[in-house]
Amino acid sequence: MKEGDYVGLEISNNKLVVLPPNTVANPTEVLSGLAEGIQLTEPIKQELKKAVAARVARKLAREPVEVR
């Protein structure tokens, strides 16, 4: 910190906590609405399995690298 910087102040368990500038007080609020409009067509576990299988298939489809 230097002179002129803005800081956040918070009282937690009877202690004054000094927070650096641009600290997000509640990160969960920042994430709110991020996935708005996204709809899953299958249960999440199935969606994850499909995504992993697709990634593995893409990796397996790559040309092997010859080591000399």
C-alpha positions as CSV (number, residue, x, y, z in Angstrom):
1,M,0.0,0.0,0.0
2,K,1.1,3.5,-0.6
3,E,-0.3,6.9,0.3
4,G,-3.5,7.7,-1.6
5,D,-4.5,4.0,-2.1
6,Y,-8.0,3.1,-1.2
7,V,-8.5,0.1,1.1
8,G,-11.4,-1.9,2.4
9,L,-12.1,-2.2,6.1
10,E,-14.0,-5.1,7.6
11,I,-14.8,-6.1,11.2
12,S,-14.5,-9.8,11.7
13,N,-14.6,-11.5,15.1
14,N,-14.0,-8.2,16.9
15,K,-10.9,-7.6,14.7
16,L,-10.4,-4.8,12.1
17,V,-9.3,-6.4,8.8
18,V,-7.6,-4.2,6.1
19,L,-8.4,-5.4,2.6
20,P,-6.3,-4.5,-0.4
21,P,-7.9,-2.4,-3.1
22,N,-10.3,-4.0,-5.6
23,T,-11.0,-6.9,-3.2
24,V,-14.3,-8.6,-4.0
25,A,-16.3,-8.9,-0.8
26,N,-18.5,-11.7,-2.0
27,P,-17.1,-13.6,-5.0
28,T,-20.2,-15.7,-5.2
29,E,-22.2,-12.6,-6.1
30,V,-19.8,-11.8,-9.0
31,L,-20.5,-15.3,-10.4
32,S,-24.2,-14.9,-10.1
33,G,-25.9,-15.0,-13.6
34,L,-22.7,-16.1,-15.4
35,A,-24.3,-19.2,-16.7
36,E,-27.7,-17.6,-17.3
37,G,-29.5,-19.0,-20.3
38,I,-27.4,-22.2,-20.5
39,Q,-29.6,-25.3,-20.4
40,L,-28.5,-28.8,-19.9
41,T,-30.2,-31.5,-21.9
42,E,-29.0,-34.3,-19.6
43,P,-28.1,-34.7,-15.9
44,I,-24.8,-32.9,-15.1
45,K,-22.9,-36.2,-14.5
46,Q,-23.8,-37.4,-18.0
47,E,-22.9,-34.0,-19.6
48,L,-19.5,-34.2,-17.8
49,K,-18.9,-37.8,-19.0
50,K,-19.7,-36.8,-22.6
51,A,-17.4,-33.8,-22.4
52,V,-14.5,-35.9,-21.1
53,A,-15.1,-38.6,-23.7
54,A,-15.1,-36.0,-26.5
55,R,-11.8,-34.5,-25.2
56,V,-10.2,-38.0,-25.0
57,A,-11.3,-38.8,-28.5
58,R,-9.8,-35.5,-29.8
59,K,-6.5,-36.3,-28.1
60,L,-6.5,-39.9,-29.5
61,A,-7.2,-38.6,-33.0
62,R,-4.0,-36.5,-33.0
63,E,-1.1,-37.8,-35.1
64,P,1.6,-39.6,-33.0
65,V,4.8,-37.6,-32.6
66,E,7.9,-39.4,-33.7
67,V,10.7,-39.3,-31.1
68,R,14.3,-39.4,-32.4
